[in-house]
């Protein structure tokens, strides 16, 4: 399990606990943890996408040089 998934689970737990006991601060903390986890997952996805594009570009350049 990735760190962001663990953070999301913790966030859901905090939000749910806060809602159950009427602790608005804990509920907000849980919501913030979930948002942070979502942003972290999106950043990881974008980093992976960029790495794939760099690899594709390097492959294309190598192919071009072989043809020259």
KOLNUNU-696207 format. One record per residue (C-alpha): residue number from 1; y, z, x; residue in three letters. Coordinates in Angstrom, 3 decimals, padded with zeros to 6 digits. Each point is the difference from the previous one (the first is absolute). Layout:
# KOLNUNU-696207
i:py:pz:px:aa
NUM:Y:Z:X:ALA $
...
END
This chain:
# KOLNUNU-696207
i:py:pz:px:aa
1:000.000:000.000:000.000:UNK $
2:003.427:-000.916:001.364:UNK $
3:002.705:002.593:000.491:UNK $
4:002.072:-001.605:-002.733:UNK $
5:-002.884:000.299:-002.474:UNK $
6:-000.399:003.680:000.891:UNK $
7:003.746:000.499:-000.447:UNK $
8:-000.172:-001.688:-003.403:UNK $
9:-002.824:002.295:-001.094:UNK $
10:001.927:003.050:001.224:UNK $
11:003.073:-001.265:-001.838:UNK $
12:-001.903:-000.427:-003.253:UNK $
13:-001.462:003.490:000.397:UNK $
14:003.413:001.547:000.643:UNK $
15:001.601:-001.865:-002.874:UNK $
16:-002.795:001.005:-002.373:UNK $
17:000.048:003.624:001.146:UNK $
18:003.771:000.136:-000.291:UNK $
19:-000.137:-001.415:-003.500:UNK $
20:-002.791:002.407:-000.999:UNK $
21:001.821:003.114:001.175:UNK $
22:003.497:-001.171:-000.848:UNK $
23:001.165:-000.214:003.630:UNK $
24:002.429:-002.932:000.037:UNK $
25:000.512:000.212:003.769:UNK $
26:-003.743:-000.355:000.637:UNK $
27:-000.182:-002.833:-002.517:UNK $
28:002.866:-001.857:001.744:UNK $
29:-001.597:000.648:003.386:UNK $
30:-003.187:-001.620:-001.265:UNK $
31:001.885:-002.996:-001.355:UNK $
32:001.808:-000.400:003.334:UNK $
33:-003.300:000.172:001.903:UNK $
34:-001.415:-002.747:-002.198:UNK $
35:003.045:-002.215:000.546:UNK $
36:-000.219:000.577:003.744:UNK $
37:-003.698:-000.903:000.010:UNK $
38:000.737:-003.182:-001.951:UNK $
39:002.681:-001.024:002.497:UNK $
40:-002.339:000.756:002.890:UNK $
41:-002.720:-002.185:-001.534:UNK $
42:002.514:-002.814:-000.498:UNK $
43:001.162:000.307:003.629:UNK $
44:-003.621:-000.129:001.186:UNK $
45:-000.599:-003.099:-002.129:UNK $
46:003.097:-001.718:001.397:UNK $
47:-000.963:000.909:003.574:UNK $
48:-003.452:-001.498:-000.545:UNK $
49:001.502:-003.130:-001.522:UNK $
50:002.361:-000.390:002.969:UNK $
51:-002.866:000.461:002.473:UNK $
52:-002.004:-002.699:-001.784:UNK $
53:002.963:-002.385:000.097:UNK $
54:000.526:000.668:003.716:UNK $
55:-003.678:-000.718:000.644:UNK $
56:000.150:-003.190:-002.063:UNK $
57:003.106:-001.094:001.898:UNK $
58:-001.634:000.697:003.362:UNK $
59:-003.082:-001.965:-001.072:UNK $
60:002.141:-002.940:-001.108:UNK $
61:001.914:000.044:003.270:UNK $
62:-003.239:000.075:002.009:UNK $
63:-001.356:-002.925:-002.043:UNK $
64:003.195:-001.941:000.601:UNK $
65:-000.155:000.628:003.733:UNK $
66:-003.639:-001.142:000.138:UNK $
67:000.944:-003.246:-001.724:UNK $
68:002.838:-000.660:002.471:UNK $
END
